[in-house]
């Protein structure tokens, strides 16, 4: 990245400059042009790799279109859920592993769409910082910071490219991929008293909605995220979480690890959704934010995750059989 320090053309030439000075400036500008050409070639090559990956796997995605919602807004929300954590990652010795863990499940029907979009956005960010770099002349400290940003975007992009290449080289079939990759793990927000919010939430829902909630829980577990929507500042204040939905059924959740998702609220959204309902959801999310750091640590505890898996199993069974007694007992010791 040292050559980036020479990416500004000299255009302000004195009218009384000597021949030697003119030749020196000409050589310098040729060097700058060469550096820019190399950067442009890199961007074109990376973009071509993305196009190749998408072309090779396009047929695989088309086969899944009948089974998943391909609404562009849903894809944008799904993409944001995966991209932002990668954008925010600091460059550390563990960067490669951190990025791979934050990418979507490689068996996901959206895998190549999301990864391709992530790569394009990283290239876009790198290009924007390069343009900014070229406009800075005297602020060396600022130039150093820009260099770090440019290098970080490039390193992240290279890591993703190498990972995609390694997947191709493995020549795994769909069946093999499905067998090796685990499904997403669900965890459940506890109340201040130590119970689970999901207990009361599901008990407040009429049993005729249980089949739709079964499908929604399943879509989070298998990564299809049915009708995903991001709840932004306009909808619930400062919070930034997501929901899956099916007609009036809603599950609000957040990503809390590479393949872990915490269930925050489960409810039926009626037509007369009012400020009281919205405030209740905001309070629930605020409660989650207050203990988010502790939960982020707990998800690495084997016993805790085992208990969450049991709860998930019980939820699926209860919803499938309309078993409200089983729902009442969620999270309690057996």
N, C-alpha and C positions, 0 to 999 in steps of 0.2 A: 504493500500500500504506500510505500515511500514516494512513488512517482506521482501520487495524487497531489503532492505539494506543488507540482508544476502545471496544474490544470487551468491556469489563467493566461489567455493570450495577451501579448503586449501590443496595444493599439495606439497608445499615445506616443507618437514618435516626433521628436523635435525636427523642425524644418532645416536646421543647420547640422543635422547628424552627419557624421563622417561615413565613408563607404564601409569601413571596418565595423562601425557601430550598426549600420544597416544589415550587414551580413550576419553579425552576431545575433541580432534580433530575429532575423529570418530563420536561422538555425534553431533558436529557442522555440519559436512558434511551430516549427516543424516537429519538434519533440513533443510539444503540447498536443498537436494534432494526432501524433502517433499514439500517445497515451489515451486520448479520447477514442480513437479507433479501436484500441484493445478493449476498452471498457464496453463499447458498443457491441463488439464481437462477442464478448462474454454474455451480455444480456440477450443477444439474438440466439446464441447457442443454448442458453438455459431455457428460453422460451420454446425453442424447437424440441428440447427434451420433454417439456411438459406436453406439447402437442402430440408427440409420439406416444407417450404413456396413455393419454386420453384416447388416441385413435385405436391403440391396441386393446384397450379395455372397454371401449364404448359399447360393444355388443353385450358384454357382461352386464352393463348398467341398464341397457334397453330391456333385457329379459326381466328385470325387476320392476319396471315401470308400472305394471298392472297391479302390483302388490303394495306399492308405497305411494304416498302423496308427493308429487313432484312440483307442487306449487312453489313458485320462485321465492315468495316471501318466507315460506318455511325453510327453504334451503339457505336463505340469507341468515336466518336466525340460528340454524344449525351450524353454519360456517362460523359465525361469530363466537359461538360457544367453544369451538376448537381453536380458532385463530388467536384470539386475544391472549390467552395464557402463554402461547408460544411467542407472541410479540413481546410480552412483558418479561420473558425469561432473561435472567442475567447470564452472561458468559462465564461459566465455571468449568472445572474439569469434568463435571457430570452432565454437561450440556447435551451431549448425544443421547444419553439414556433418558434425560428429562424430556427431550423433544419426542422421542419414540413413544414414551408412555403417554404423552399428551395428544398424540395423533389418534384419530378414530380407529376403532377396531378394523383390522384389515379385511375381515369378512363382511363388513358393513356394505350395504348396497350403495352407499354414498361415498365410499372410501376415496376413489380416484377423483371424484368431483371436488370433494373437500380439500384433499391434499394438493390437487392442481391449483385450486383457488388460493390456498395458502402460499404456494410457491410464487404465483403471480403477484400477490400482494407484497411479499417480501422483496421481489424484484422491483416493484413499483416504489416501495419505501427506500430501497437502496438508490434507485435512480434519482428520487427527489433530494436525497441527502447529497448525492454527487453534484446536482445542479446548484444546491446551496453552497457546497464546498468551492465550486468554481467562482462564485461571486465574492468570496471572502479573500482579502489580500493581506491585511496587517495583523489581524487578531490571531496570534499563534495558539493561544490557549483554546480558543473556540475551534480552530482548525483541528487540534488534537482530539477534541470531543467529537467532532464530526467524523473524523477518521475511525474512531472507536465504534460509532453507530454504523457506519458503512461496513466495517469489518464484521460486526455482529450479525447484520442481516445476511451478508454473504456466507458466513460460516453456517448459520441456521439453514440456509437454502442448500448448501452443499451437503449437510448432514441428511436432509430429507431426500435429496437426489441419490445419495449413496444407499440410503435405506430402500428406496424404490428399486434400485438396481439389484440389491441383494435379494429382494422378493422375487424379481424376475428370474434371477439365477437359480433360485430354489426349485422353480418349475413345479409348484404345488398346485394340485387340482382343487376344485371347490370343496370336495368332500374332505380332503385332508386339512384344509384351512379351517373348516367348521369344527373338526374334531379337536384341533389344537388350541383354538382360541376360546377363552372362557367368556361367559356372558357377563353383562354389567352387574355389579353388586349394589343392592339397595340398602340404605340405612334410614333410620326413622328418627325424627326430631323428638326429643324428650320434653316433657312438661317440667316446670320448676319442681314439682313434687316427685319427679322420677318416673311417671307414667309415660304413655305415648300419645301424642296428639292424634295419630291415625286411628286410635280406638274410638274416641268420641266422634271424629270426623265420619268414619264409616257407619257408626251406629245412627248418625243423624241422616243418613242417606237411605231413601226407600229401596227395598230389595229389587224392585224392577230395574234399577240402574246398575245393579251389581255386575251384570255381564259386560256392560260398557267399561266399567272401571277395571274389570279383569283384563280387557284388551289394552287399556291404557297402561296399567302396571307392566304388562307383558311388553309393550312397545318401548318402555324405558329399559327394561331388562335386556331385550334383544337388540337395542340400538336403532330401531326404526323410528322412534319418537313421533308418534301419530299426531299430525296437525300441530307440530311444534310452533310455539309463539313466544317471543321474548317480551316480558313485561318490563317496559322501560319507565323512565321518569314520569312520563305523561300519565301512565296508567296506575302506577302505585308509588308515587313520590320518588325518592332517591334510590329505591331498590333496583337491582338488576338480576332478576331470576327468570326462569322460563316455565312454561306450562305445556302439557299435552292436553288435547281436548277431543271430545266426541259428542257432538250436539251440545247438551247442557252439562255433561260430565267434565270435570276439570281436576288435574293433578298438578300442583305447583311444586317445582323441585329445583335443585341447584347441583352443579358438578362440584365434587369435593375430592377429586383424585383422578387418576388416569382412567379408571373404569368404575368409579364409585359415584353414586348419585343419592342425595339426601332428599327424602320426601318431606315437604314442608306443610302442605295443606291439600286436603282432598275434599271436594265439595261439588254440589250441583248449583250451577249458575243460572238462576231463574231470570225471567224477563225484567222483574222489578229489582234488579241488582242496584243497591243504593250505597250511600256514603258509609253507612254502618258496616255493610259487608266489606267495602274497600278498606275501611279503617281496621277491621279485624284481620284482613290479610296483611296489611302493612305491619301491624303489631306482631303477627306471627313471624314475618320475615325479620323484623328487628330483633326478636327473641333469638332467632337462628344466628344472626350476625354477632350477637353478644357472646355466643359460645362457639363460634365457628372455629377459632384456633384450637380449642380443646377437642372438638370433634375431629379436626384434621389430624390430631395426634392419635386419637382413639382408633381411627380406621386402619392403623398399622398394628393394632393389638389383635392377636389371633382369637382370643376368647370372645372379645367384643364382636368381631366380625362373624364368628360362628353363631352367636346369639341373634344377630341381625338376619342371617341366612335362615334361621328357624322361623323368625317372624315373617319373612317373605314367603316361605313355604306355607305357613298357616294362612296368610292373607289370600294367596292364590286358591287354596283349598276352600276357605270360607266363602270367597266370592263365587266360586264355581258352584257351590252347594247351597248358597243363600243361608249360610250358617251364622246367625248373629251371635249365638253363644260363644262360638270360637273367636269371633271378633272381640267380644268383651274380654276374653282371656289373653289377647295379644300381649306379648312381652312379659307375661308372668312366668315364674319358674314352674316347670312341670314336675 
